[in-house]
């Protein structure tokens, strides 16, 4: 009888310890996942080399296509320097729609509200309409030179 009680005690103790270990690993995995999501949400575009940028006033109709290296570097600087703004964005229709193609062939669409000289501009990922990214007047001037 003592052997059965001892075996039962060991089995229950082992089950309890294994379940605690699983819970700890699950919590660590969830924390790691949330850190990755925060990191992704802070960036407008993933850090990849841009191979092409298409800019159109309407949904992809007659876009201006930019593939020159120096122009792509400028676009990359603009995208990486954009500052994330939290809160719900209440905006009008975008001035431009951008399609950014990476060197690996993947692409992402962005909305652009282009400010006048000495004004800020704004970018938005159409899949995350609650987050906007603002650009300084200096970056706006660079974009105005490229697009207009």
N, C-alpha and C positions, 0 to 999 in steps of 0.2 A: 504494500500500500504506500510505503514511503517512497519507493521508486517511481510509482505513478505520479504522486504528488510532486516529486522533484522534476520529473519530465514535463509535467504540465506547467510548473513554474518556469522552467527554462524556455519552453515554447512560447509562453505568453510574454516573458521578458524579452526574448529575441524579437518577437513580432513588434513589440512596443518600440524597441531601439531602432529597428529597421524603418518603422513608420516615421519616427522623429528625424532620422537621417534623410529620408526622402523629402520631408517637408522643408528641411534646411536647404537642400539642393534646389528645390522648386522655388523657394523664396530668392535664393541667390540668382537663379536663372531669370526670374521676373525682374529683379533689380537691374541686371545687366541689360535686359531687353529694353527697359524704360530709359536707361542711359543712352542707348543707341538711338531710340526714337527721339529723344530730346536733341541729340547731336544732329540727326537728320533734319529735324524741324527748324533748327537754327540756320541751316544753309539753304539758300535759294536753289542752287543746282549742285549736284554731286561734283566732286573734284575730278573732272575728266577733261581731256583735251577736246576743244571744240573744233569741228571740221567745217561746219556750215551754219549760218544764221539766215533764216528767211523772215522778212518783215513785210507785213501786209496791213492795209487799213481795214480790210474786211476778212472774213474767214478763209484765208489762204488763196484768195483770188488775186492773180497778178502780183505775186510777192517780189520784193527786191531781194536778191540772193547775194550774200556776202561770203566769199571764200578766200579772200586775200589774207595772208598771214598777219600783217600788221593790224588789219581791221578786226580779225578774230581775237587778237591779243587785247585790243581795246574793249571789245565786248566781254571777254573773260574778266578783265579788270573791273568793269562795271558790275558784272554779276557777283563777283567775289567781294566787292566793297559795299554792296547793298546792305542796309541795316534792317534787321527784322523788327517790326513794330507789332506789339500785341494788341488785342482787342478786336472787336467786330468791325470790319471794313464796310462803310456805307459809301459806295462809289457809283459813278456813272459808267456807261459803256467805255471800254478802253479805247485809247487813240490808235493803238497798234496791237497786232497779234504777232508774236514771235514764235518761230519753231527753231529750237536749238538742237542741232545734230552733233552727237559726239563722234570721236574718231572710231569707236567700236560699232557705229551704226545706230545706236539708240538715240531717241529724240525725246524732247520735252517741250511742251507748249507753255508760253508765258503771256500774260497781258501786260501792256505798257501804257502808262499815262505819262506822256512826255511833257514836262514843264517848259515854259519859255526860258530864255536866258535869265540867269540869276534866280531861278526857282528850282525847287526840288522836283524830282520825278518819282514815279512809283511803279513797282512791278508786283505782279501777283501770279501765283501758280493757280490755274483754273481748277485744280483738284483740291485746293486748300483756300477757299474764299474767305476764311476768317483771319488770314494772315497776309499782311502787306510788307513789302520791302521798299524802303525809301533810299533815294540817292541824293547826294549833295549837289548843290548848284554847279560845281566843277564837273561832276560826272554827267549832269544834264547837258552842259555845254558840249562835252565830247559826243554824247548821243545825238544832239541836234546837228552837229557837223557831219556825222555819219548818215543819219536817216533823212534829213531834209535837203 
